[in-house]
Amino acid sequence: MKRAIWTTSLFTGIIAATVWAQTPPAPTPATPPAATPAEAPAADAASTEQQIATINGVPVNAKWFNQMLMSVGGSRVLQHAIDLMVVEQEANKNFKPMHGPEFEKLVQAEIDRTLDALVEQGVKPEERTRVFFELLRQSGRTEDEFLVQMRIQAGLRMLSAGRVDAPTEKEINDAFDILYGPRVEARVVTTRTRNDMTNLRKRLENGEAFADVIRTTPNLVRVQPQVIAENTTYEREVDKQIKAAALAAKVGTLSNPVPETTQGGELFHAVFVEKQIPKDATAKLSDPTIRARVEKIVRTTKEQRWMAATAQVLHRDLKVDIKDPILSRQYQIARELQQAAQQAATQPAPEAPK
């Protein structure tokens, strides 16, 4: 895994595959292009501060170059950078700086947690890194974006220490019922139009492999691995409909689409069922190994929910004043996408037992 050193001022930017109540990664639709100069203006020779480089001896204007980069992938990158700085500010307020050897261990732990989650989903340990980078590539994200997200996760998890209640007996029993009761292993696919979902379904019905279809389908909002249990309850109506669609679909097929209206526009969700798993009658909560596993999942779930809630508070109180018009527009786009992602998020169920 490539390592990088990041500072508070760095402007670069899920996939964090954690269990159960993890906030899903933001969608990755094509970013509307910003106005980019058609021709690179020469830097003012009298002001070397504006020269970011020279190409064939010709100075390159720093402002123009940065604006060009932002026009290509700015909204997502900018939002990740702001997220990182906001979490760093909160960590500093709590006298828990996000730097140094101990914090780097926390970042590595987040990376390991992400890769281990793939193993929990059935990926062979020796294949987890390769599979992860394939998923990263399919999502349209870069390794640097992932590393920034891991730093944000590590910072939030560091802040959560001592602030999350221990699992209750009811939570443990409920989690056990979900983990070992009837369930389906699936992938929830989200598109922006019904026509996109229809075309995807037709290709699957014509015999194309799911991985090939996903890899070659443009403008997917999200493809999220998920375990959907019969005993899981949801508050949002769209989540209830997704669950019903998943349980009604046959293995190897895509469920009926479930529409959802968000601030960012209409979305369509469908579930590709990979496996149907009956209730495990041999599993007993009295088994120390099973109980320890369930308790760990519940504890992680509560921790993730605390982290997600804290991130929402930090965003709610966020005050951003961007002077540059192109950066300002990119930030507006990023905020709209983030709000749409939060509304479109379905609650992931815990990973399936081995």
matplotlib code that plots the C-alpha trace (Angstrom):
import matplotlib.pyplot as plt

x = [0.0, 1.5, 2.0, 1.8, 2.5, -0.4, -0.6, -3.5, -3.2, -3.2, -5.9, -6.5, -9.3, -15.8, -13.8, -14.2, -15.8, -16.7, -19.5, -23.2, -23.8, -20.9, -21.8, -21.4, -19.0, -20.3, -21.6, -19.2, -21.2, -19.4, -18.5, -19.9, -17.0, -15.9, -14.9, -11.2, -9.1, -8.8, -5.1, -2.7, -1.8, 1.8, 2.8, 3.8, 7.5, 7.8, 5.9, 7.7, 5.1, 2.5, 4.8, 4.1, 6.4, 8.0, 7.3, 9.8, 11.1, 7.6, 6.3, 3.0, 0.6, -0.2, -3.7, -4.6, -3.0, -4.9, -8.2, -7.6, -7.0, -10.1, -12.2, -11.3, -12.1, -12.4, -15.7, -14.9, -11.2, -12.1, -14.7, -12.3, -9.7, -12.2, -13.4, -9.8, -9.2, -12.4, -11.7, -8.1, -9.5, -11.8, -9.0, -6.7, -9.5, -9.6, -5.8, -5.5, -3.4, -3.6, 0.1, 3.0, 3.8, 0.8, -1.7, 0.0, -0.8, -4.4, -4.4, -2.9, -5.5, -8.2, -6.6, -6.4, -10.0, -11.1, -9.1, -10.3, -13.9, -13.4, -12.2, -15.4, -17.3, -15.6, -12.5, -9.4, -6.9, -4.2, -6.6, -7.9, -5.5, -6.0, -9.8, -9.8, -7.9, -10.3, -13.2, -11.4, -10.9, -14.5, -15.6, -13.6, -11.5, -7.8, -5.5, -4.7, -8.4, -8.7, -5.7, -7.2, -10.5, -8.6, -7.0, -10.5, -11.8, -8.8, -9.3, -13.0, -12.3, -9.7, -12.3, -14.8, -12.6, -14.4, -17.6, -19.4, -21.6, -20.9, -23.2, -26.4, -27.8, -30.8, -28.4, -26.4, -29.5, -30.8, -27.5, -27.3, -30.7, -29.7, -26.3, -27.5, -31.0, -32.2, -30.5, -29.2, -25.8, -26.2, -25.0, -27.2, -26.8, -27.8, -28.3, -29.6, -32.2, -34.6, -33.4, -29.8, -31.2, -33.3, -30.3, -28.3, -31.0, -31.2, -27.5, -27.7, -30.8, -28.8, -26.2, -23.4, -21.6, -22.5, -18.8, -18.5, -21.7, -20.8, -17.3, -18.6, -21.7, -20.9, -22.2, -23.1, -23.8, -22.8, -22.4, -22.5, -21.9, -24.6, -26.1, -29.9, -31.4, -35.1, -34.8, -33.4, -35.7, -35.4, -36.9, -36.9, -39.5, -37.0, -34.9, -37.9, -38.6, -35.0, -35.2, -38.5, -37.1, -33.9, -35.8, -38.2, -35.4, -33.9, -30.2, -28.3, -31.0, -31.5, -34.5, -37.2, -35.9, -36.8, -37.1, -36.1, -36.4, -33.4, -32.2, -29.8, -32.5, -34.1, -32.2, -33.0, -31.9, -31.9, -30.4, -28.3, -28.7, -25.5, -26.5, -29.5, -28.6, -31.0, -31.1, -28.1, -29.8, -26.4, -25.3, -25.9, -25.3, -24.0, -21.0, -18.2, -16.6, -20.0, -20.8, -17.4, -17.9, -21.4, -20.3, -17.4, -19.8, -22.2, -19.4, -18.0, -21.5, -22.1, -18.7, -19.4, -22.7, -21.0, -18.4, -21.1, -23.2, -20.1, -19.2, -22.7, -22.4, -19.1, -20.6, -23.7, -21.5, -19.1, -18.3, -16.5, -15.6, -13.9, -12.7, -11.8, -15.0, -14.1, -13.2, -16.4, -18.5, -16.8, -17.5, -21.2, -21.3, -19.5, -22.0, -24.9, -23.4, -22.7, -26.3, -27.6, -25.4, -26.6, -30.2, -29.6, -27.7, -29.2, -28.3, -25.8, -26.5, -23.7, -21.4, -22.4, -20.9, -18.3]
y = [0.0, 3.3, 5.7, 9.5, 12.4, 14.8, 18.2, 20.4, 22.6, 19.7, 19.8, 16.2, 13.8, 4.7, 3.6, 2.4, -1.0, -1.3, -3.3, -2.5, 1.2, 2.6, 5.8, 4.8, 6.6, 9.6, 9.1, 9.6, 11.1, 13.1, 16.5, 19.4, 21.1, 24.5, 27.3, 26.7, 29.1, 27.8, 28.9, 28.9, 32.5, 33.3, 34.1, 37.6, 37.6, 40.1, 37.8, 34.5, 33.5, 33.0, 30.6, 27.0, 25.6, 26.2, 24.2, 24.5, 27.6, 29.2, 30.0, 28.4, 30.6, 28.9, 30.2, 29.0, 25.6, 25.1, 26.1, 23.7, 20.8, 21.7, 21.7, 18.1, 16.6, 19.4, 18.9, 15.5, 16.4, 19.7, 18.2, 15.6, 18.2, 20.3, 17.2, 16.4, 19.9, 20.1, 16.8, 18.0, 21.2, 19.2, 16.9, 19.8, 21.3, 18.0, 18.0, 14.9, 16.0, 14.0, 13.5, 11.6, 7.8, 6.9, 8.5, 6.8, 3.5, 4.5, 5.3, 1.9, 0.3, 1.9, 0.6, -2.9, -2.7, -1.9, -4.8, -7.2, -6.4, -7.9, -11.1, -11.1, -10.9, -14.1, -12.7, -14.8, -13.0, -13.2, -11.6, -8.8, -6.1, -6.9, -7.1, -3.8, -1.9, -3.3, -2.0, 1.3, 1.5, 0.7, 3.4, 6.0, 6.9, 7.1, 5.6, 9.1, 9.8, 6.6, 7.5, 10.9, 9.1, 6.8, 9.8, 11.3, 7.9, 7.6, 11.1, 10.5, 7.1, 8.7, 11.3, 8.5, 7.0, 6.9, 8.4, 5.3, 3.3, -0.4, -2.9, -3.6, -7.2, -6.3, -4.9, -8.1, -10.3, -8.2, -8.4, -12.1, -12.6, -10.5, -12.2, -15.8, -15.5, -15.8, -13.3, -12.6, -11.5, -8.9, -5.8, -2.7, -0.8, 2.8, 4.8, 8.2, 7.2, 4.4, 3.9, 3.2, 0.6, -0.9, -1.2, -2.8, -5.3, -6.2, -7.0, -9.3, -11.1, -11.6, -13.5, -11.0, -11.4, -8.9, -7.8, -7.1, -5.2, -3.0, -2.3, -1.1, 0.8, 4.6, 7.0, 4.6, 6.4, 3.5, -0.3, -1.4, -4.9, -5.6, -8.4, -7.9, -10.0, -10.7, -9.6, -6.2, -3.2, 0.1, 3.5, 5.0, 3.8, 3.4, 1.1, -1.0, -1.3, -2.2, -5.0, -6.3, -6.2, -8.1, -10.8, -11.3, -11.6, -14.8, -15.6, -14.2, -11.7, -8.0, -6.9, -4.5, -0.9, 1.2, 5.0, 7.7, 11.4, 13.4, 17.0, 16.0, 14.5, 11.2, 7.9, 4.3, 1.4, -2.3, -5.4, -8.0, -11.2, -13.3, -15.8, -16.7, -18.0, -19.8, -19.5, -21.1, -23.4, -24.5, -21.0, -20.2, -16.9, -18.9, -19.9, -17.7, -17.3, -16.3, -13.9, -12.2, -11.7, -10.3, -8.0, -6.7, -6.0, -4.2, -2.1, -1.3, -0.3, 2.1, 3.6, 4.1, 5.7, 8.1, 8.9, 9.6, 11.7, 13.7, 14.3, 15.6, 18.0, 19.3, 19.8, 21.5, 24.0, 24.4, 28.0, 28.1, 31.3, 30.6, 33.7, 32.0, 31.7, 28.4, 26.8, 28.3, 26.7, 23.3, 23.5, 24.1, 21.0, 19.0, 20.0, 19.1, 15.6, 15.1, 15.9, 13.6, 10.8, 11.2, 11.0, 8.0, 6.0, 2.6, 1.1, -1.7, -4.9, -6.8, -9.0, -12.7, -15.2, -17.6]
z = [0.0, -1.0, 1.9, 1.8, 4.2, 4.4, 6.0, 7.1, 4.0, 1.5, -1.1, -2.2, -1.4, -0.3, -0.1, 3.5, 3.5, 7.2, 8.8, 9.3, 10.0, 8.1, 6.2, 2.5, 0.2, -1.7, -5.3, -8.1, -11.0, -13.7, -12.3, -14.4, -16.0, -14.7, -16.9, -17.8, -19.9, -23.4, -23.5, -20.6, -19.8, -19.3, -15.7, -14.8, -15.1, -12.3, -9.8, -9.5, -6.8, -9.6, -11.5, -10.7, -13.3, -16.7, -19.8, -22.6, -20.9, -20.7, -17.2, -16.2, -14.3, -10.9, -10.7, -14.2, -13.6, -10.3, -11.9, -14.7, -12.2, -10.2, -13.4, -14.0, -10.7, -8.3, -6.4, -4.9, -4.2, -2.7, -0.4, 0.9, 1.6, 3.6, 5.4, 6.4, 7.7, 9.6, 11.4, 12.1, 13.7, 15.9, 16.9, 17.8, 20.0, 21.9, 22.2, 19.9, 17.0, 13.8, 13.2, 14.6, 14.9, 17.1, 14.7, 11.7, 13.5, 13.6, 9.9, 9.1, 11.4, 9.2, 6.1, 7.6, 8.7, 5.2, 3.7, 6.4, 5.7, 2.2, 3.8, 5.9, 2.7, 1.4, -0.4, 0.1, 2.4, -0.2, -2.7, -0.6, -1.8, -5.5, -5.1, -3.2, -5.9, -8.5, -6.5, -6.1, -9.8, -10.6, -8.3, -10.2, -7.2, -6.7, -4.0, -2.8, -2.2, -0.3, 1.9, 2.7, 3.6, 5.9, 7.7, 8.2, 9.5, 11.8, 13.2, 13.9, 15.5, 17.7, 18.8, 19.5, 22.2, 25.6, 24.1, 22.9, 25.3, 25.7, 23.8, 25.7, 26.0, 23.7, 21.1, 21.2, 20.9, 18.0, 16.2, 16.7, 15.1, 12.1, 11.7, 11.9, 10.7, 7.1, 4.8, 1.3, 0.2, -2.4, -4.1, -4.1, -7.4, -7.7, -10.9, -11.7, -14.3, -14.7, -18.3, -17.0, -14.6, -17.5, -19.7, -16.9, -16.3, -20.0, -20.2, -17.2, -18.6, -21.8, -19.9, -19.2, -16.0, -13.2, -12.8, -16.5, -16.7, -13.7, -15.0, -18.4, -17.2, -17.1, -14.5, -11.8, -8.6, -6.3, -6.1, -2.5, -1.1, 1.5, 3.6, 4.0, 6.7, 7.2, 10.9, 10.0, 10.6, 8.8, 9.5, 6.0, 3.6, 0.7, 2.8, 3.6, -0.1, -1.0, 1.7, 0.3, -3.3, -2.2, -0.4, -3.3, -6.0, -7.1, -6.9, -9.9, -10.8, -10.3, -8.2, -9.3, -9.1, -6.1, -6.9, -4.5, -4.7, -3.1, -3.1, -5.8, -8.0, -8.5, -7.8, -8.6, -6.5, -7.4, -5.6, -7.4, -5.2, -5.0, -2.4, -0.2, 3.3, 5.5, 9.3, 11.0, 13.5, 15.0, 16.1, 19.7, 21.5, 24.5, 22.4, 23.6, 20.2, 18.6, 21.4, 21.2, 17.5, 17.8, 20.6, 18.4, 15.6, 17.8, 19.3, 15.9, 14.7, 17.6, 17.0, 13.3, 14.1, 16.6, 13.9, 11.3, 13.6, 14.6, 11.0, 10.3, 13.2, 11.9, 8.5, 9.9, 11.7, 8.9, 7.7, 4.4, 2.6, -0.7, -2.6, -5.9, -8.1, -9.6, -6.3, -4.8, -7.6, -7.1, -3.4, -4.1, -6.4, -3.7, -1.1, -3.3, -4.0, -0.4, 0.6, -2.1, -0.9, 2.7, 1.6, -0.7, 1.9, 2.7, 6.0, 5.5, 7.4, 9.2, 7.3, 6.8, 9.2, 7.9]

ax = plt.figure().add_subplot(projection="3d")
ax.plot(x, y, z, "-o")
ax.set_aspect("equal")
plt.show()
